[in-house]
């Protein structure tokens, strides 16, 4: 395969790895903040005390979701020669999670 064709695979693979790492970071930060309280006034206090962490959760989720796009394209290009139907189904499932997980 020419070097020009390997670049999308490398970028897409790196994007999938970075996306996975960011989703783990989001899970860790969500665990750190804990569930919000059930009372309205306590929710406001919880939000104020966890403001920085919640901002990082939002930003990490945004970039993790955006990185799924080039990763899914590269994954499809890599798998389409093996089995077109399974590649389309699998990458279609990933592609439908992108707008669902959008913050």
PyMOL CGO cylinders between C-alpha atoms (Angstrom):
from pymol import cmd
from pymol.cgo import CYLINDER

trace = [
    CYLINDER, 0.00, 0.00, 0.00, 1.42, 3.43, -0.90, 0.3, 1, 1, 1, 1, 1, 1,
    CYLINDER, 1.42, 3.43, -0.90, 2.40, 5.69, 2.03, 0.3, 1, 1, 1, 1, 1, 1,
    CYLINDER, 2.40, 5.69, 2.03, -0.26, 8.20, 0.95, 0.3, 1, 1, 1, 1, 1, 1,
    CYLINDER, -0.26, 8.20, 0.95, -3.00, 5.60, 1.60, 0.3, 1, 1, 1, 1, 1, 1,
    CYLINDER, -3.00, 5.60, 1.60, -1.62, 4.67, 5.06, 0.3, 1, 1, 1, 1, 1, 1,
    CYLINDER, -1.62, 4.67, 5.06, -2.02, 8.18, 6.47, 0.3, 1, 1, 1, 1, 1, 1,
    CYLINDER, -2.02, 8.18, 6.47, -5.82, 7.99, 6.95, 0.3, 1, 1, 1, 1, 1, 1,
    CYLINDER, -5.82, 7.99, 6.95, -5.42, 4.65, 8.74, 0.3, 1, 1, 1, 1, 1, 1,
    CYLINDER, -5.42, 4.65, 8.74, -2.82, 6.08, 11.10, 0.3, 1, 1, 1, 1, 1, 1,
    CYLINDER, -2.82, 6.08, 11.10, -4.83, 9.21, 11.82, 0.3, 1, 1, 1, 1, 1, 1,
    CYLINDER, -4.83, 9.21, 11.82, -8.08, 7.28, 12.22, 0.3, 1, 1, 1, 1, 1, 1,
    CYLINDER, -8.08, 7.28, 12.22, -6.50, 4.70, 14.49, 0.3, 1, 1, 1, 1, 1, 1,
    CYLINDER, -6.50, 4.70, 14.49, -4.96, 7.42, 16.61, 0.3, 1, 1, 1, 1, 1, 1,
    CYLINDER, -4.96, 7.42, 16.61, -8.33, 9.19, 16.73, 0.3, 1, 1, 1, 1, 1, 1,
    CYLINDER, -8.33, 9.19, 16.73, -10.03, 6.01, 17.98, 0.3, 1, 1, 1, 1, 1, 1,
    CYLINDER, -10.03, 6.01, 17.98, -7.38, 5.51, 20.66, 0.3, 1, 1, 1, 1, 1, 1,
    CYLINDER, -7.38, 5.51, 20.66, -7.61, 9.14, 21.76, 0.3, 1, 1, 1, 1, 1, 1,
    CYLINDER, -7.61, 9.14, 21.76, -11.41, 8.90, 21.79, 0.3, 1, 1, 1, 1, 1, 1,
    CYLINDER, -11.41, 8.90, 21.79, -11.28, 5.79, 23.95, 0.3, 1, 1, 1, 1, 1, 1,
    CYLINDER, -11.28, 5.79, 23.95, -8.90, 7.46, 26.39, 0.3, 1, 1, 1, 1, 1, 1,
    CYLINDER, -8.90, 7.46, 26.39, -11.16, 10.51, 26.60, 0.3, 1, 1, 1, 1, 1, 1,
    CYLINDER, -11.16, 10.51, 26.60, -14.22, 8.34, 27.26, 0.3, 1, 1, 1, 1, 1, 1,
    CYLINDER, -14.22, 8.34, 27.26, -12.30, 6.71, 30.14, 0.3, 1, 1, 1, 1, 1, 1,
    CYLINDER, -12.30, 6.71, 30.14, -11.43, 10.19, 31.44, 0.3, 1, 1, 1, 1, 1, 1,
    CYLINDER, -11.43, 10.19, 31.44, -15.13, 11.15, 31.25, 0.3, 1, 1, 1, 1, 1, 1,
    CYLINDER, -15.13, 11.15, 31.25, -16.08, 8.03, 33.20, 0.3, 1, 1, 1, 1, 1, 1,
    CYLINDER, -16.08, 8.03, 33.20, -13.45, 8.76, 35.86, 0.3, 1, 1, 1, 1, 1, 1,
    CYLINDER, -13.45, 8.76, 35.86, -14.57, 12.39, 36.20, 0.3, 1, 1, 1, 1, 1, 1,
    CYLINDER, -14.57, 12.39, 36.20, -18.21, 11.35, 36.41, 0.3, 1, 1, 1, 1, 1, 1,
    CYLINDER, -18.21, 11.35, 36.41, -17.28, 8.93, 39.17, 0.3, 1, 1, 1, 1, 1, 1,
    CYLINDER, -17.28, 8.93, 39.17, -15.35, 11.68, 40.96, 0.3, 1, 1, 1, 1, 1, 1,
    CYLINDER, -15.35, 11.68, 40.96, -18.27, 14.14, 40.93, 0.3, 1, 1, 1, 1, 1, 1,
    CYLINDER, -18.27, 14.14, 40.93, -20.79, 11.58, 42.13, 0.3, 1, 1, 1, 1, 1, 1,
    CYLINDER, -20.79, 11.58, 42.13, -24.52, 11.70, 41.55, 0.3, 1, 1, 1, 1, 1, 1,
    CYLINDER, -24.52, 11.70, 41.55, -26.31, 15.01, 41.97, 0.3, 1, 1, 1, 1, 1, 1,
    CYLINDER, -26.31, 15.01, 41.97, -28.44, 15.44, 45.07, 0.3, 1, 1, 1, 1, 1, 1,
    CYLINDER, -28.44, 15.44, 45.07, -32.23, 15.22, 44.83, 0.3, 1, 1, 1, 1, 1, 1,
    CYLINDER, -32.23, 15.22, 44.83, -33.00, 18.61, 46.39, 0.3, 1, 1, 1, 1, 1, 1,
    CYLINDER, -33.00, 18.61, 46.39, -33.02, 21.75, 44.20, 0.3, 1, 1, 1, 1, 1, 1,
    CYLINDER, -33.02, 21.75, 44.20, -30.91, 23.91, 46.51, 0.3, 1, 1, 1, 1, 1, 1,
    CYLINDER, -30.91, 23.91, 46.51, -28.42, 21.09, 47.08, 0.3, 1, 1, 1, 1, 1, 1,
    CYLINDER, -28.42, 21.09, 47.08, -28.08, 20.60, 43.32, 0.3, 1, 1, 1, 1, 1, 1,
    CYLINDER, -28.08, 20.60, 43.32, -27.02, 24.24, 42.95, 0.3, 1, 1, 1, 1, 1, 1,
    CYLINDER, -27.02, 24.24, 42.95, -24.45, 23.87, 45.73, 0.3, 1, 1, 1, 1, 1, 1,
    CYLINDER, -24.45, 23.87, 45.73, -23.20, 20.60, 44.21, 0.3, 1, 1, 1, 1, 1, 1,
    CYLINDER, -23.20, 20.60, 44.21, -22.90, 22.21, 40.79, 0.3, 1, 1, 1, 1, 1, 1,
    CYLINDER, -22.90, 22.21, 40.79, -20.96, 25.16, 42.22, 0.3, 1, 1, 1, 1, 1, 1,
    CYLINDER, -20.96, 25.16, 42.22, -18.59, 22.91, 44.16, 0.3, 1, 1, 1, 1, 1, 1,
    CYLINDER, -18.59, 22.91, 44.16, -17.99, 20.64, 41.14, 0.3, 1, 1, 1, 1, 1, 1,
    CYLINDER, -17.99, 20.64, 41.14, -17.99, 23.35, 38.44, 0.3, 1, 1, 1, 1, 1, 1,
    CYLINDER, -17.99, 23.35, 38.44, -14.42, 22.78, 37.22, 0.3, 1, 1, 1, 1, 1, 1,
    CYLINDER, -14.42, 22.78, 37.22, -14.79, 19.00, 37.06, 0.3, 1, 1, 1, 1, 1, 1,
    CYLINDER, -14.79, 19.00, 37.06, -18.14, 19.26, 35.25, 0.3, 1, 1, 1, 1, 1, 1,
    CYLINDER, -18.14, 19.26, 35.25, -16.55, 21.63, 32.72, 0.3, 1, 1, 1, 1, 1, 1,
    CYLINDER, -16.55, 21.63, 32.72, -13.82, 19.06, 32.05, 0.3, 1, 1, 1, 1, 1, 1,
    CYLINDER, -13.82, 19.06, 32.05, -16.47, 16.35, 31.63, 0.3, 1, 1, 1, 1, 1, 1,
    CYLINDER, -16.47, 16.35, 31.63, -18.27, 18.42, 29.02, 0.3, 1, 1, 1, 1, 1, 1,
    CYLINDER, -18.27, 18.42, 29.02, -15.11, 19.27, 27.07, 0.3, 1, 1, 1, 1, 1, 1,
    CYLINDER, -15.11, 19.27, 27.07, -13.74, 15.72, 27.20, 0.3, 1, 1, 1, 1, 1, 1,
    CYLINDER, -13.74, 15.72, 27.20, -17.05, 14.29, 26.00, 0.3, 1, 1, 1, 1, 1, 1,
    CYLINDER, -17.05, 14.29, 26.00, -17.13, 16.78, 23.13, 0.3, 1, 1, 1, 1, 1, 1,
    CYLINDER, -17.13, 16.78, 23.13, -13.65, 15.91, 21.87, 0.3, 1, 1, 1, 1, 1, 1,
    CYLINDER, -13.65, 15.91, 21.87, -14.13, 12.16, 22.42, 0.3, 1, 1, 1, 1, 1, 1,
    CYLINDER, -14.13, 12.16, 22.42, -17.27, 12.28, 20.29, 0.3, 1, 1, 1, 1, 1, 1,
    CYLINDER, -17.27, 12.28, 20.29, -15.67, 14.39, 17.56, 0.3, 1, 1, 1, 1, 1, 1,
    CYLINDER, -15.67, 14.39, 17.56, -12.73, 11.97, 17.33, 0.3, 1, 1, 1, 1, 1, 1,
    CYLINDER, -12.73, 11.97, 17.33, -15.14, 9.13, 16.59, 0.3, 1, 1, 1, 1, 1, 1,
    CYLINDER, -15.14, 9.13, 16.59, -15.82, 10.57, 13.12, 0.3, 1, 1, 1, 1, 1, 1,
    CYLINDER, -15.82, 10.57, 13.12, -12.37, 10.11, 11.52, 0.3, 1, 1, 1, 1, 1, 1,
    CYLINDER, -12.37, 10.11, 11.52, -11.89, 6.88, 13.46, 0.3, 1, 1, 1, 1, 1, 1,
    CYLINDER, -11.89, 6.88, 13.46, -15.10, 5.41, 12.07, 0.3, 1, 1, 1, 1, 1, 1,
    CYLINDER, -15.10, 5.41, 12.07, -14.19, 6.42, 8.52, 0.3, 1, 1, 1, 1, 1, 1,
    CYLINDER, -14.19, 6.42, 8.52, -10.74, 4.83, 8.78, 0.3, 1, 1, 1, 1, 1, 1,
    CYLINDER, -10.74, 4.83, 8.78, -12.19, 1.71, 10.39, 0.3, 1, 1, 1, 1, 1, 1,
    CYLINDER, -12.19, 1.71, 10.39, -14.69, 1.31, 7.55, 0.3, 1, 1, 1, 1, 1, 1,
    CYLINDER, -14.69, 1.31, 7.55, -11.98, 1.81, 4.91, 0.3, 1, 1, 1, 1, 1, 1,
    CYLINDER, -11.98, 1.81, 4.91, -9.87, -0.83, 6.61, 0.3, 1, 1, 1, 1, 1, 1,
    CYLINDER, -9.87, -0.83, 6.61, -12.67, -3.41, 6.99, 0.3, 1, 1, 1, 1, 1, 1,
    CYLINDER, -12.67, -3.41, 6.99, -14.63, -2.91, 3.75, 0.3, 1, 1, 1, 1, 1, 1,
    CYLINDER, -14.63, -2.91, 3.75, -12.41, -5.32, 1.79, 0.3, 1, 1, 1, 1, 1, 1,
    CYLINDER, -12.41, -5.32, 1.79, -12.88, -8.09, 4.36, 0.3, 1, 1, 1, 1, 1, 1,
    CYLINDER, -12.88, -8.09, 4.36, -16.69, -8.12, 4.58, 0.3, 1, 1, 1, 1, 1, 1,
    CYLINDER, -16.69, -8.12, 4.58, -18.63, -5.16, 3.24, 0.3, 1, 1, 1, 1, 1, 1,
    CYLINDER, -18.63, -5.16, 3.24, -21.90, -5.99, 5.05, 0.3, 1, 1, 1, 1, 1, 1,
    CYLINDER, -21.90, -5.99, 5.05, -20.36, -6.43, 8.48, 0.3, 1, 1, 1, 1, 1, 1,
    CYLINDER, -20.36, -6.43, 8.48, -18.16, -3.37, 8.04, 0.3, 1, 1, 1, 1, 1, 1,
    CYLINDER, -18.16, -3.37, 8.04, -21.16, -1.25, 7.06, 0.3, 1, 1, 1, 1, 1, 1,
    CYLINDER, -21.16, -1.25, 7.06, -23.26, -2.57, 9.95, 0.3, 1, 1, 1, 1, 1, 1,
    CYLINDER, -23.26, -2.57, 9.95, -20.55, -2.13, 12.58, 0.3, 1, 1, 1, 1, 1, 1,
    CYLINDER, -20.55, -2.13, 12.58, -19.47, 1.31, 11.42, 0.3, 1, 1, 1, 1, 1, 1,
    CYLINDER, -19.47, 1.31, 11.42, -23.12, 2.32, 11.05, 0.3, 1, 1, 1, 1, 1, 1,
    CYLINDER, -23.12, 2.32, 11.05, -23.70, 1.45, 14.70, 0.3, 1, 1, 1, 1, 1, 1,
    CYLINDER, -23.70, 1.45, 14.70, -20.69, 3.53, 15.70, 0.3, 1, 1, 1, 1, 1, 1,
    CYLINDER, -20.69, 3.53, 15.70, -21.89, 6.38, 13.48, 0.3, 1, 1, 1, 1, 1, 1,
    CYLINDER, -21.89, 6.38, 13.48, -25.31, 6.38, 15.16, 0.3, 1, 1, 1, 1, 1, 1,
    CYLINDER, -25.31, 6.38, 15.16, -23.71, 6.74, 18.59, 0.3, 1, 1, 1, 1, 1, 1,
    CYLINDER, -23.71, 6.74, 18.59, -21.99, 9.96, 17.53, 0.3, 1, 1, 1, 1, 1, 1,
    CYLINDER, -21.99, 9.96, 17.53, -25.08, 12.22, 17.61, 0.3, 1, 1, 1, 1, 1, 1,
    CYLINDER, -25.08, 12.22, 17.61, -26.53, 10.33, 20.58, 0.3, 1, 1, 1, 1, 1, 1,
    CYLINDER, -26.53, 10.33, 20.58, -23.46, 10.95, 22.75, 0.3, 1, 1, 1, 1, 1, 1,
    CYLINDER, -23.46, 10.95, 22.75, -23.09, 14.54, 21.61, 0.3, 1, 1, 1, 1, 1, 1,
    CYLINDER, -23.09, 14.54, 21.61, -23.12, 16.79, 24.71, 0.3, 1, 1, 1, 1, 1, 1,
]
cmd.load_cgo(trace, "trace")
